[in-house]
Amino acid sequence: MKRIKGMIFGLFIGIPLGIWFGFNMGQDRPLLSNPFNEPTFQESLKKTSENLIEKGGEVLEKSGQALQNKAEEEVDEFELPTPEPPPQ
């Protein structure tokens, strides 16, 4: 009976703490912060700007890679004229 009481007590404490910590981890907040607290304007602005910079970097990298591939294709297609042998 004592073992069952311990398991029930553990469930009553463990489940809410797990939900609390999991919710905070999902929102990139400290574990012990209030999960129902709305982010301030400054926090949401910072997160949005970080996402914008990250996405912009990815787009820039993809476009640079595409330009590099296109330049390599152009070089591969370009053939130098074969020199004619000198007259003897």
C-alpha positions as CSV (number, residue, x, y, z in Angstrom):
1,M,0.0,0.0,0.0
2,K,2.9,2.3,0.8
3,R,4.3,1.7,-2.6
4,I,1.1,2.6,-4.4
5,K,0.8,5.8,-2.4
6,G,4.3,6.8,-3.4
7,M,3.5,6.1,-7.1
8,I,0.3,8.2,-6.9
9,F,2.2,11.0,-5.1
10,G,4.9,10.9,-7.8
11,L,2.3,11.1,-10.5
12,F,0.5,14.1,-8.9
13,I,3.8,15.9,-8.6
14,G,5.6,14.6,-11.7
15,I,3.0,15.2,-14.4
16,P,2.4,18.9,-13.6
17,L,6.1,19.6,-13.3
18,G,6.8,17.8,-16.6
19,I,4.1,19.8,-18.4
20,W,5.4,23.0,-16.8
21,F,9.0,22.3,-17.8
22,G,8.1,21.0,-21.2
23,F,6.0,24.0,-22.1
24,N,8.8,26.4,-21.1
25,M,11.4,24.4,-23.1
26,G,9.1,24.5,-26.1
27,Q,8.9,28.3,-25.9
28,D,12.7,28.7,-25.4
29,R,12.3,30.1,-21.9
30,P,14.0,29.3,-18.6
31,L,12.6,26.1,-17.0
32,L,11.3,27.7,-13.8
33,S,9.6,30.7,-15.5
34,N,5.9,31.2,-15.5
35,P,4.5,29.3,-18.5
36,F,1.4,31.5,-18.8
37,N,3.3,34.7,-18.9
38,E,3.0,36.4,-22.4
39,P,6.3,37.5,-23.9
40,T,7.0,41.2,-23.9
41,F,7.1,43.2,-27.1
42,Q,10.9,43.4,-26.8
43,E,11.3,39.6,-26.5
44,S,9.0,39.0,-29.5
45,L,10.8,41.6,-31.5
46,K,14.2,40.1,-30.7
47,K,12.9,36.6,-31.7
48,T,11.4,37.9,-35.0
49,S,14.6,39.7,-35.9
50,E,16.7,36.6,-35.2
51,N,14.5,34.6,-37.4
52,L,14.7,37.2,-40.1
53,I,18.5,37.3,-40.0
54,E,18.7,33.5,-40.1
55,K,16.3,33.2,-43.1
56,G,18.0,36.0,-44.9
57,G,21.4,34.3,-44.5
58,E,20.0,31.0,-45.8
59,V,18.5,32.8,-48.9
60,L,21.8,34.6,-49.5
61,E,23.7,31.3,-49.3
62,K,21.3,29.5,-51.7
63,S,21.5,32.3,-54.2
64,G,25.3,32.5,-54.0
65,Q,25.5,28.7,-54.5
66,A,23.2,29.0,-57.6
67,L,25.3,31.7,-59.1
68,Q,28.5,29.7,-58.5
69,N,26.9,26.6,-60.1
70,K,25.8,28.7,-63.1
71,A,29.3,30.2,-63.5
72,E,30.8,26.7,-63.4
73,E,28.4,25.6,-66.1
74,E,29.3,28.6,-68.3
75,V,33.0,27.8,-67.9
76,D,32.4,24.2,-68.8
77,E,30.5,25.1,-71.9
78,F,33.1,27.6,-73.1
79,E,35.6,25.9,-75.4
80,L,38.9,27.5,-76.3
81,P,39.7,27.4,-80.0
82,T,42.3,24.9,-80.9
83,P,45.4,26.6,-82.2
84,E,46.3,25.9,-85.8
85,P,49.7,24.4,-86.5
86,P,52.2,26.8,-87.8
87,P,52.9,26.7,-91.6
88,Q,56.2,24.9,-92.5
